[in-house]
């Protein structure tokens, strides 16, 4: 009897030990990759570059102002398992970068559903559903770490910030239905599968060893230092991660389901200088004739340019090869540039002894006409389709039937928020803007002006509700010096971002741009603006 009892006890101990061991092994295999926040548990956090398969937000209000983020744009998605019965809205959280710049939530969805501008809040979260918050952010500089924190905005007593480890999944976000219950926060794409497959590594194959063909093929396809982006559904771009002055490089544009008849495919390279200031056209590659979809290779040289920071390629389709006639375009992410000549700003003059001066009215300087130089295309203005809101197309041209005016056209039938005409400036200290324009269907003119700190000032000017020509005189110098000055009567809205980020003017001006968006009065979603005169009165 003692022997039987002893044997039974040993068996029981062995069984319990085995069960505990199995439980530990199971818990180790399903290690949790999550983070706790105010509203629930974060299961995944991913970030993709603008121009990839960016989620579309339905029913966007046409009066929604253009985004303040215009360079190095990316989209961040945070998927959470909310505590049951909570309310959750786009106003609950913001993302913060290392400089504490705030990036607002632009969309929220339940499960694998759509993002809808009109569905901005869920009154009571469900225990069997996942919820995703979508943010539009600005990427850090190429030599800075990809780091953001999630801040809860509704607690006025204490700050609630949680550092979130983001990963880049490729061209599209992982659907919530594919996120495992134990989470995948901070787990690089593909590594979860590798971890799960690791116990099988010790298992010897039954047959002879076979070379792993697929990994070898992938390695052959992926060249080091190259990246791939899909800015439009019809275009995939392959380009270097970075380049340097004097180092030529190639960009491959793979076009599908777009070219239906003989046309031409061209490519331009645009650049930014220190502080991510847009510096206009940098280089152009000759257009290539095309009869069908395929791969097109464009080569660009890299001449030196003062304070050059990055370049950005735009591929376009045009029947003539001229960008003014383009039918579609696709713009890739920034390519960082090293080795450019760095020129510091001139030091301020030494202080002078105070001299009693007689107060005199401000003397206006000469006028700079931005619609007079016929030696360059479109009087020196360039077109941009607001890439951070994919879908908009358009162009700028000279309309000989309308006073030889600059014509800005935006087509928003496939989405998008704005298009713009931009003119670079050098050492222009603006006092006043004098323009004559025709903008049917709109009572506001949206304008951006950049200063030397890299800050962008966006000003909406009031217009008459008219389809005829009208004059605009705006005392921009007085307004930027004091936004409560009489000049403010002409302004309906003001925003600023980037650079010094202080809402103050740091002259002189580096660029000026005019923006148009979709108009509620236009059923065809095509917006037209003509500018016959645009003069800058200098100080």
Helices and strands as residue ranges (DSSP letters): H 2-29, E 35-37, E 40-49, E 57-58, E 73-82, E 88-89, E 93-96, E 102-110, E 115-116, E 121-122, E 131-138, E 148-152, E 160-164, G 176-178, H 191-197, G 198-202, H 213-221, E 226-232, E 235-240, E 242-244, E 249-255, E 263-273, E 277-290, E 294-300, E 308-318, G 323-325, E 326-331, E 335-338, E 367-369, G 377-380, E 382-384, E 393-399, E 405-411, E 419-428, E 430-438, E 444-451, E 456-462, E 470-474, H 476-481, G 486-490, E 491-497, E 509-516, E 526-538
